């Protein structure tokens, strides 16, 4: 049997710079491992540090809290919809990068909070600085005006999901409305759907 390989292009993958080069553990430091310590305190930035001497791993877990000056994202349906779509668009934008770092046992993700975002970093100790810098450089390169294809895909999925709610049986809809009023404090589905329909790409870029 003869294999046709003329059109088959094989190549090595791009170098993955997030694999560790050192597997040494830092020496124990009881003073730094008792409780978190404030090591930087400036007007717009605080850094807290706590060393782990219990599990003795080669990893660093760090969180970065980014707070908005404009808190209108919290208090309007439009703001809620914008944050949800922005987060999904960013996820699509970073998909290939996150796939790469995953194989070096590194993770980067974020959680939408009421007043901003919590960014979370997890990677080998000797690659931590390079990893965090690369993550922020990727975010800096993000330009909303270049994301129309991703925006359209995310918005379409959100619209389908919102419209599907109204095809549920009345009891399920009633329970979800009750949950949004009493527990989740979320906006009613019909208001979210209206905001989604009104959110254009031009408005997304403007916000």
C-alpha positions as CSV (number, residue, x, y, z in Angstrom):
1,X,0.0,0.0,0.0
2,X,1.3,3.4,-1.0
3,X,0.6,6.5,1.2
4,X,0.0,9.8,-0.5
5,X,2.1,12.2,1.5
6,X,2.9,14.9,-1.1
7,X,0.4,17.4,0.3
8,X,0.9,16.4,4.0
9,X,2.8,19.1,5.9
10,X,4.4,17.9,9.1
11,X,6.2,20.2,11.5
12,X,7.2,20.5,15.2
13,X,4.8,22.5,17.4
14,X,5.8,26.0,18.5
15,X,8.1,26.1,21.6
16,X,6.1,26.2,24.8
17,X,8.1,28.5,27.1
18,X,6.0,27.8,30.2
19,X,7.4,24.3,31.0
20,X,9.7,24.6,34.1
21,X,13.4,24.6,33.9
22,X,13.9,24.1,37.6
23,X,12.2,21.7,40.0
24,X,13.8,22.9,43.2
25,X,11.6,23.9,46.1
26,X,12.2,27.2,48.0
27,X,13.5,26.7,51.6
28,X,10.9,26.8,54.3
29,X,10.1,30.2,55.8
30,X,7.8,30.1,58.8
31,X,7.5,33.8,59.0
32,X,6.2,34.1,55.4
33,X,3.9,31.1,55.7
34,X,1.9,32.1,58.9
35,X,-0.5,34.6,57.3
36,X,-0.7,36.9,54.2
37,X,1.5,39.9,54.4
38,X,1.2,43.2,52.7
39,X,4.4,43.7,50.7
40,X,3.3,46.6,48.5
41,X,0.8,49.4,49.4
42,X,0.3,52.2,46.9
43,X,-2.6,54.4,45.9
44,X,-3.9,52.2,43.1
45,X,-2.2,48.9,44.0
46,X,-1.8,46.5,46.9
47,X,0.2,43.2,46.8
48,X,-0.3,40.5,49.5
49,X,2.1,37.5,49.8
50,X,1.9,34.2,51.7
51,X,4.3,31.3,51.2
52,X,3.1,27.7,51.3
53,X,5.3,25.4,53.4
54,X,2.6,22.7,53.9
55,X,2.1,21.1,50.5
56,X,5.6,21.7,49.2
57,X,4.8,22.2,45.5
58,X,6.6,24.0,42.7
59,X,3.6,26.1,41.8
60,X,2.4,29.6,42.4
61,X,-1.2,30.5,42.7
62,X,-2.0,34.2,42.5
63,X,-5.1,36.4,42.2
64,X,-5.3,39.9,40.8
65,X,-8.4,42.0,41.6
66,X,-9.1,44.7,39.0
67,X,-11.8,47.2,40.1
68,X,-13.8,49.4,37.7
69,X,-14.0,53.2,38.3
70,X,-17.2,53.1,36.4
71,X,-19.5,50.8,38.3
72,X,-22.5,51.2,35.9
73,X,-21.8,47.6,34.8
74,X,-23.3,46.5,38.1
75,X,-26.5,48.5,38.0
76,X,-28.0,48.3,34.5
77,X,-29.2,45.5,32.3
78,X,-27.1,46.8,29.4
79,X,-24.0,46.7,31.7
80,X,-24.8,43.1,32.7
81,X,-25.2,42.0,29.1
82,X,-22.1,43.8,28.0
83,X,-19.9,42.2,30.7
84,X,-21.2,38.7,29.8
85,X,-20.6,39.2,26.0
86,X,-17.2,40.9,26.6
87,X,-16.1,37.9,28.8
88,X,-17.1,35.4,26.2
89,X,-15.4,37.3,23.4
90,X,-12.2,37.5,25.4
91,X,-12.4,33.7,26.0
92,X,-12.6,33.1,22.3
93,X,-9.7,35.6,21.7
94,X,-7.5,33.7,24.2
95,X,-8.6,30.2,23.2
96,X,-5.4,29.2,21.4
97,X,-3.1,30.8,24.0
98,X,-5.0,29.0,26.9
99,X,-4.8,25.7,25.0
100,X,-1.0,26.1,24.8
101,X,-0.5,27.0,28.5
102,X,-2.7,24.1,29.6
103,X,-0.1,21.6,28.4
104,X,2.5,23.2,30.7
105,X,0.2,22.7,33.6
106,X,-0.5,26.5,33.7
107,X,-3.9,28.1,34.1
108,X,-5.2,31.6,33.5
109,X,-8.9,32.5,34.1
110,X,-11.0,35.2,35.5
111,X,-14.3,35.7,37.5
112,X,-16.7,38.6,36.9
113,X,-17.3,40.3,40.3
114,X,-19.7,43.1,41.2
115,X,-17.1,45.9,40.8
116,X,-14.6,44.3,38.5
117,X,-12.7,41.1,37.7
118,X,-10.6,38.6,39.6
119,X,-7.8,37.3,37.4
120,X,-6.3,34.0,38.6
121,X,-2.8,32.7,37.6
122,X,-1.5,29.2,38.3
123,X,1.9,28.0,37.0
124,X,5.4,26.7,37.9
125,X,7.3,29.0,40.2
126,X,10.3,29.6,37.9
127,X,7.9,30.6,35.0
128,X,5.6,32.8,37.0
129,X,6.8,36.2,36.0
130,X,7.0,35.3,32.3
131,X,3.6,33.7,32.5
132,X,1.8,36.7,34.1
133,X,3.5,39.2,31.8
134,X,2.5,37.2,28.8
135,X,-1.1,37.0,30.0
136,X,-1.3,40.7,30.4
137,X,0.4,41.4,27.1
138,X,-2.3,39.2,25.4
139,X,-5.0,41.3,27.1
140,X,-3.3,44.5,26.1
141,X,-3.3,43.4,22.4
142,X,-7.1,42.9,22.6
143,X,-8.9,45.5,20.5
144,X,-12.7,45.4,20.6
145,X,-12.9,47.0,17.1
146,X,-11.2,43.9,15.7
147,X,-13.6,41.4,17.3
148,X,-16.7,41.6,15.1
149,X,-16.7,38.0,14.1
150,X,-16.3,36.8,17.7
151,X,-18.9,39.3,18.9
152,X,-21.4,38.2,16.3
153,X,-20.9,34.5,17.2
154,X,-21.3,35.2,21.0
155,X,-24.3,37.4,20.6
156,X,-26.0,34.9,18.4
157,X,-25.5,32.1,21.0
158,X,-26.8,34.4,23.7
159,X,-29.9,35.3,21.7
160,X,-30.7,31.6,21.1
161,X,-30.2,30.8,24.8
162,X,-32.4,33.7,25.9
163,X,-35.2,32.9,23.3
164,X,-35.2,29.3,24.3
165,X,-36.2,30.2,27.8
166,X,-39.6,31.4,26.5
167,X,-40.2,27.9,25.0
168,X,-40.0,26.3,28.4
169,X,-43.2,25.3,30.2
170,X,-44.8,28.1,32.3
171,X,-43.9,26.4,35.6
172,X,-40.2,26.4,34.8
173,X,-40.3,30.0,33.7
174,X,-42.1,31.0,36.9
175,X,-39.5,29.3,39.1
176,X,-36.7,31.0,37.2
177,X,-38.3,34.4,37.6
178,X,-38.8,33.7,41.3
179,X,-35.2,32.7,41.7
180,X,-34.0,35.8,40.0
181,X,-36.1,38.0,42.3
182,X,-35.3,36.2,45.6
183,X,-31.9,34.6,45.3
184,X,-29.7,35.2,42.3
185,X,-30.8,38.9,42.1
186,X,-30.4,38.6,38.3
187,X,-32.4,40.7,35.8
188,X,-35.6,39.1,34.3
189,X,-35.1,37.2,31.1
190,X,-37.3,39.5,29.0
191,X,-35.1,42.5,30.0
192,X,-31.9,40.6,29.2
193,X,-33.3,39.6,25.8
194,X,-34.2,43.1,25.0
195,X,-30.8,44.4,26.0
196,X,-29.2,41.7,23.8
197,X,-31.3,42.6,20.8
198,X,-30.3,46.3,21.2
199,X,-26.6,45.7,21.7
200,X,-24.9,46.3,18.4
201,X,-21.2,45.8,17.6
202,X,-20.7,49.6,17.4
203,X,-22.1,49.9,20.9
204,X,-19.9,47.1,22.1
205,X,-16.8,48.9,20.8
206,X,-18.0,52.2,22.3
207,X,-18.4,50.7,25.8
